């Protein structure tokens, strides 16, 4: 039996966390700031209440992107442990179970706590605590931490703060509410140095990231009087810029800021074994009216109303035609 993001689901998740002896926390592939922040914080919180808690990040996701590689990764495993069947699996910031790369966590009969804020979450858990009104999954973890009467370490506080600022666009996105600022104040009281975290996440930019951004801006295309603003990055762009795959993070936000843009799209080649011909599409909505998560879901992806994505094998022309049609459908 599953439950939704109601108070009863919250109470049930708390009961599960208190009652479980062994747990493992997991998140989606290519984890962003909210996914990593929620993951690292939850591992620290559960360890603080005496739980045997591991944290899973697949080997192919390591090392973490430059902006997050300063996090200590206590309890990290890169393969599902031998006793995975005995552990409660805590999925964080993961809209559907397929977004985690390890099949062991998706086997029938696994005991799953699904903790998330995506409005299109598929409620795949044994218990589902889905809170779409939360600014980020880290906000839900922060709330649970208070209920568990845990005083955060600096690592936990910084992890939660990173989840908060990255998913609210540094408090500029529409999901930024009063509780987001209360959470920030609480984490500052716990020792977070705001400027230091900002510098580590948003500054100290590798030159390869700047070079890749320059290529992305040079490749911009606009359609339908600028309502769709799109750029593409090829594998050659990455190699010529000496850029890692994660360096494309943030490019799409430059497109979103262009006057008249209703949907911004970054299309980039996926790099690595077994992904030839596949590209990752990151979408941002330029206004409150367009739901890019609906566009992403039509291609097997998902996300938020204002930020979503999917992976595709469509050609460039096919993809542009799809995006223009999807945008027209919401007009």
C-alpha positions as CSV (number, residue, x, y, z in Angstrom):
1,X,0.0,0.0,0.0
2,X,1.3,3.5,-0.8
3,X,0.5,6.9,0.6
4,X,0.9,10.4,-0.7
5,X,2.6,13.5,0.5
6,X,0.1,14.1,3.4
7,X,0.8,14.4,7.1
8,X,0.1,10.7,7.4
9,X,2.8,9.9,4.8
10,X,5.3,12.2,6.7
11,X,4.5,10.4,10.0
12,X,4.9,7.1,8.3
13,X,8.3,8.0,6.8
14,X,9.4,9.2,10.3
15,X,8.3,5.9,11.8
16,X,10.1,4.0,9.1
17,X,13.3,6.0,9.6
18,X,13.2,5.5,13.3
19,X,12.4,1.8,13.1
20,X,14.8,0.7,10.4
21,X,18.2,-0.7,11.5
22,X,19.9,-0.7,8.1
23,X,19.3,1.8,5.2
24,X,20.8,3.0,2.0
25,X,20.1,6.4,0.5
26,X,20.1,6.8,-3.3
27,X,19.1,9.4,-5.9
28,X,18.8,9.9,-9.6
29,X,21.5,9.6,-12.3
30,X,23.6,12.7,-13.1
31,X,22.8,14.1,-9.6
32,X,22.4,17.9,-9.4
33,X,22.8,20.1,-6.3
34,X,19.5,19.2,-4.7
35,X,20.0,15.4,-5.3
36,X,23.5,15.4,-3.9
37,X,22.6,17.8,-1.0
38,X,19.6,15.7,0.0
39,X,21.6,12.5,-0.3
40,X,24.6,13.6,1.8
41,X,22.4,15.3,4.4
42,X,20.1,12.3,4.8
43,X,23.1,9.9,5.2
44,X,24.5,12.2,7.9
45,X,21.1,12.6,9.7
46,X,20.5,8.9,9.8
47,X,24.0,8.2,11.0
48,X,23.4,10.7,13.8
49,X,20.5,8.7,15.1
50,X,22.6,5.6,15.2
51,X,21.5,3.9,11.9
52,X,23.7,1.7,9.7
53,X,23.3,3.9,6.6
54,X,25.1,3.7,3.3
55,X,25.0,6.2,0.5
56,X,25.0,5.0,-3.1
57,X,26.5,6.9,-6.1
58,X,27.3,4.9,-9.2
59,X,31.0,4.6,-10.2
60,X,30.2,6.3,-13.5
61,X,29.1,9.4,-11.6
62,X,32.4,9.8,-9.8
63,X,34.3,12.0,-9.4
64,X,31.5,14.5,-8.7
65,X,31.3,17.7,-10.8
66,X,33.8,20.4,-9.9
67,X,31.2,22.5,-8.0
68,X,30.4,19.6,-5.7
69,X,33.6,17.6,-5.3
70,X,34.4,19.3,-2.0
71,X,31.7,17.3,-0.2
72,X,32.9,14.5,2.1
73,X,31.2,11.3,1.1
74,X,30.8,9.3,4.3
75,X,29.5,5.8,3.9
76,X,29.8,5.9,0.1
77,X,29.3,2.7,-2.0
78,X,29.4,2.5,-5.7
79,X,27.8,-0.9,-6.0
80,X,24.7,-2.1,-4.3
81,X,25.8,-3.9,-1.1
82,X,25.4,-7.7,-0.7
83,X,22.8,-7.1,2.0
84,X,20.7,-4.7,-0.1
85,X,17.6,-6.9,0.4
86,X,17.8,-6.3,4.2
87,X,18.0,-2.5,3.8
88,X,15.3,0.1,3.6
89,X,16.0,2.1,0.4
90,X,15.5,5.8,0.7
91,X,15.0,7.4,-2.7
92,X,15.6,11.1,-2.7
93,X,14.7,13.7,-5.4
94,X,13.9,10.9,-7.8
95,X,10.7,11.3,-9.8
96,X,10.6,7.7,-11.0
97,X,12.4,4.6,-10.0
98,X,14.0,4.1,-13.5
99,X,16.1,7.3,-12.9
100,X,18.5,5.4,-10.6
101,X,21.0,3.3,-12.6
102,X,21.2,0.3,-10.3
103,X,18.6,-2.4,-11.1
104,X,19.1,-4.0,-7.6
105,X,17.1,-1.2,-6.1
106,X,14.2,-1.8,-8.4
107,X,13.7,-5.5,-7.8
108,X,10.2,-6.6,-6.7
109,X,9.7,-6.7,-3.0
110,X,12.2,-4.0,-2.1
111,X,11.2,-1.7,0.8
112,X,11.4,1.8,-0.6
113,X,10.8,5.3,0.9
114,X,10.2,7.8,-1.9
115,X,11.0,11.3,-0.7
116,X,10.6,14.0,-3.4
117,X,9.2,17.3,-4.4
118,X,8.6,16.7,-8.2
119,X,4.9,17.1,-9.0
120,X,5.1,14.3,-11.6
121,X,6.6,11.8,-9.2
122,X,5.2,8.3,-10.1
123,X,4.7,7.3,-6.4
124,X,6.8,4.1,-6.8
125,X,7.7,3.6,-3.1
126,X,6.3,1.5,-0.4
127,X,5.7,4.9,1.3
128,X,5.6,8.1,-0.8
129,X,6.4,11.4,0.8
130,X,5.9,13.7,-2.2
131,X,5.6,17.4,-1.4
132,X,5.3,19.4,-4.6
133,X,5.0,22.7,-2.7
134,X,8.4,22.3,-1.2
135,X,11.1,24.4,-2.8
136,X,13.4,21.4,-3.1
137,X,13.9,17.9,-1.7
138,X,16.5,19.3,0.7
139,X,13.6,21.3,2.3
140,X,11.8,18.0,3.0
141,X,14.9,16.5,4.4
142,X,15.5,19.6,6.6
143,X,11.9,19.2,7.9
144,X,12.5,15.5,8.7
145,X,15.7,16.4,10.4
146,X,13.8,18.7,12.8
147,X,11.2,16.0,13.5
148,X,14.1,13.5,14.3
149,X,15.6,16.1,16.7
150,X,19.0,16.0,15.0
151,X,21.3,19.0,15.3
152,X,23.1,19.2,11.9
153,X,26.8,18.9,11.5
154,X,28.4,21.5,9.3
155,X,28.5,19.0,6.4
156,X,24.8,18.3,6.7
157,X,24.0,22.0,6.9
158,X,26.1,22.8,3.9
159,X,24.6,19.9,1.9
160,X,21.1,21.1,2.6
161,X,22.0,24.7,1.8
162,X,23.5,23.6,-1.6
163,X,20.3,21.7,-2.3
164,X,18.3,24.8,-1.5
165,X,20.2,27.4,-3.5
166,X,20.6,25.3,-6.6
167,X,17.0,24.3,-6.9
168,X,15.6,27.8,-6.1
169,X,18.1,29.4,-8.5
170,X,19.7,31.3,-5.6
171,X,16.2,32.2,-4.3
172,X,15.1,33.6,-7.7
173,X,12.8,30.9,-9.1
174,X,9.0,30.8,-8.5
175,X,9.4,27.9,-6.1
176,X,11.1,30.2,-3.5
177,X,8.7,30.7,-0.7
178,X,8.8,31.8,2.9
179,X,10.0,28.4,4.2
180,X,13.0,28.5,1.9
181,X,14.2,31.6,3.6
182,X,13.5,30.2,7.0
183,X,15.4,27.1,6.1
184,X,18.3,29.3,4.9
185,X,18.3,31.2,8.2
186,X,18.3,28.0,10.2
187,X,21.3,26.6,8.2
188,X,23.2,29.9,8.6
189,X,22.7,29.6,12.4
190,X,24.1,26.0,12.1
191,X,27.3,27.4,10.7
192,X,26.9,27.7,6.9
193,X,29.2,30.4,5.5
194,X,27.1,31.7,2.6
195,X,29.9,33.4,0.7
196,X,32.2,30.4,1.0
197,X,29.5,28.0,-0.3
198,X,28.6,30.4,-3.1
199,X,32.3,30.6,-4.1
200,X,32.7,26.8,-4.2
201,X,29.5,26.2,-6.1
202,X,29.4,29.1,-8.5
203,X,33.0,30.5,-8.7
204,X,36.4,28.9,-9.2
205,X,35.2,28.0,-12.7
206,X,37.5,25.8,-14.8
207,X,38.6,27.4,-18.0
208,X,37.1,24.5,-19.9
209,X,33.6,25.4,-18.6
210,X,34.0,29.0,-19.9
211,X,35.2,27.7,-23.3
212,X,32.2,25.4,-23.5
213,X,29.8,28.2,-22.6
214,X,31.3,30.3,-25.4
215,X,30.6,27.5,-27.9
216,X,27.0,27.2,-26.5
217,X,26.3,30.9,-26.9
218,X,27.8,30.9,-30.4
219,X,25.4,28.0,-31.5
220,X,22.2,29.7,-30.4
221,X,19.1,29.3,-32.6
222,X,15.8,31.0,-32.1
223,X,12.4,29.9,-33.4
224,X,8.8,31.3,-33.5
225,X,9.8,34.9,-32.9
226,X,12.2,33.9,-30.1
227,X,9.7,31.9,-28.1
228,X,12.0,28.9,-28.4
229,X,15.7,29.6,-27.7
230,X,18.0,26.6,-28.3
231,X,21.6,25.7,-28.4
232,X,23.5,22.4,-29.1
233,X,26.8,21.1,-27.8
234,X,28.5,18.3,-29.6
235,X,31.1,15.8,-28.4
236,X,33.6,17.8,-30.5
237,X,32.6,21.0,-28.5
238,X,33.4,19.1,-25.3
239,X,36.7,17.7,-26.5
240,X,37.9,20.9,-28.1
241,X,37.1,22.9,-25.0
242,X,38.8,20.2,-22.8
243,X,35.4,20.2,-20.9
244,X,33.8,17.5,-18.8
245,X,30.2,16.5,-19.4
246,X,29.1,18.3,-16.2
247,X,30.6,21.6,-17.5
248,X,27.4,22.2,-19.5
249,X,25.5,22.8,-16.3
250,X,24.1,26.4,-16.3
251,X,24.3,27.0,-20.1
252,X,20.6,26.7,-20.5
253,X,20.0,29.4,-17.9
254,X,21.7,31.9,-20.1
255,X,19.2,31.1,-22.8
256,X,16.3,31.4,-20.4
257,X,17.2,34.9,-19.6
258,X,16.9,36.1,-23.2
259,X,14.0,38.5,-23.8
260,X,10.9,36.8,-25.3
261,X,12.1,33.3,-24.5
262,X,9.3,31.0,-23.3
263,X,11.2,27.7,-23.6
264,X,15.0,27.5,-23.5
265,X,16.7,24.2,-24.5
266,X,20.2,22.9,-24.3
267,X,20.8,19.8,-26.4
268,X,24.1,18.1,-25.7
269,X,25.7,14.9,-26.8
270,X,26.1,12.3,-24.1
271,X,29.6,11.2,-23.6
272,X,30.7,7.7,-22.6
273,X,30.4,4.1,-23.4
274,X,27.0,2.8,-24.6
275,X,25.5,6.3,-25.3
276,X,26.5,6.8,-28.9
277,X,23.7,8.7,-30.8
278,X,21.9,9.8,-27.6
279,X,21.6,13.4,-26.5
280,X,20.5,15.0,-23.3
281,X,17.9,17.8,-23.5
282,X,17.7,20.3,-20.7
283,X,14.6,22.6,-20.7
284,X,13.8,25.8,-18.8
285,X,10.5,27.7,-18.9
286,X,10.7,31.4,-19.3
287,X,7.4,32.1,-17.7
288,X,4.8,30.7,-15.4
289,X,2.5,29.6,-18.2
290,X,4.7,27.0,-19.9
291,X,5.1,23.6,-18.2
292,X,8.4,22.1,-19.5
293,X,7.9,19.0,-17.4
294,X,4.9,18.1,-19.6
295,X,7.2,18.5,-22.7
296,X,9.8,16.3,-21.1
297,X,7.3,13.6,-20.1
298,X,6.2,13.2,-23.7
299,X,9.8,12.0,-24.4
300,X,10.1,9.8,-21.3
301,X,11.7,12.4,-19.1
302,X,10.4,14.6,-16.4
303,X,11.2,17.3,-13.9
304,X,9.6,20.6,-12.6
305,X,7.2,23.0,-14.3
306,X,10.1,25.4,-14.9
307,X,13.0,22.9,-15.2
308,X,13.0,19.5,-16.8
309,X,14.8,17.2,-19.2
310,X,15.0,14.0,-21.2
311,X,17.3,11.8,-23.3
312,X,16.6,11.4,-27.0
313,X,17.8,9.8,-30.1
314,X,15.9,12.3,-32.3
315,X,17.9,14.1,-35.0
316,X,18.4,17.8,-34.6
317,X,15.6,18.7,-37.0
318,X,13.2,16.2,-35.5
319,X,13.9,17.5,-32.0
320,X,13.4,21.1,-33.0
321,X,10.1,20.2,-34.7
322,X,9.0,18.3,-31.6
323,X,9.8,21.3,-29.3
324,X,8.1,23.8,-31.5
325,X,5.0,21.7,-31.6
326,X,5.0,21.1,-27.9
327,X,5.3,24.8,-27.2
328,X,2.5,25.6,-29.7
329,X,0.3,23.0,-27.9
330,X,0.6,25.1,-24.6
331,X,-0.1,28.4,-26.3
